[in-house]
């Protein structure tokens, strides 16, 4: 091989090395997959493109020994600031469309990481979790847990062009507010206020989608629903369970249990939860907070500044705001349901 070709090869290798070095450095600096612990202004607004993967990585990357409690639930619970729980050290492990069958593996994983029994297990339990036919479009927990532990996982992603694209999006989000929804580097989720035209469009679109999820051919009450939670309770006998129902809009609640004729299933759901956990902090109700659509960017996700009240109520049992939330148990659930039936007759769902 002559010197000319040798020089080409050396230069090619040098250019490739520089390119890969810059790519790796850029992906590390922004860290959209939460594989590292550093913070800087350019990675301060993180896009939530896969919360299961990101939050699992966060746990593997950070020292979480200070946490003694966990919050699980769907995207409706992701907006709760984990620091809003009075007297609790909670990690918010709620993720988009989390289904009850996923809880157990994530709880066990978290327990292994803190190397201790959990003081509190807080569950934000949604009515959609009763649906045996609910489409789960995510991998099983073991997929994320095993992959995050792999020694090749970080190296593969640092060289990934997809990760590079997410890194760029996070930088754009910092400078131009491209995304209304984002996380900071402390696992706190934000949602900027949407304009009224956007809110109305979102509300109508998501309301119709959720109604369709509960129509006859798409819904079947899961007969094994109680068993899912009983197994979790059996494996965590030293933990205190705190259960709440996330506050969707009153319009969505009424549309689901009255207009799609799911009141009997809704009633059964509450009785099942009370039978299993003795008491439930119930926010999926008709009250001054849930009837005010300006508290929501769509039909089911309450803005963080409002839903943080949930954490304060269930952790300190402070005075309830605007008749927001009711503590249900076997002694008052029938009375509550009787009163709810009266409200259902007169409530007008705002479909437009």
Buried (B, 14 or more C-beta within 10 A) or exposed (E): EEEEEEEEEEEEEEEEEEEEEEBBEBBBBBBBBBBBEEEEEBBBBBBBBBBBBBBBBBBBBBEBEEBBBBBBBBBBBBBBBBBBBEEBBBBBBBBBBBBBBBBBBBBBBBBEBBEEEBBBBBBBBBBBBBBEEBEEEBEEBEEBBEBBEEEEBBEEBBEBEEBBEBBEBBBBBBEEEBBEBBBEBEBBBBBEEBEEEEBBEBBBEBBEEBBEBBEEEBBEBBEEBBEBBEEBEEEBEEBEBBBBBBBBBBBBBBBBBBEBEBBEBBBBBBBBBBEBBEBBBBBBBBBEBBBBBEBBBBBBBBBBEBBBBBBBBBBEEEEBBBEBBBBBEEEEBEEBBEEBEEBBEEBEBBEE
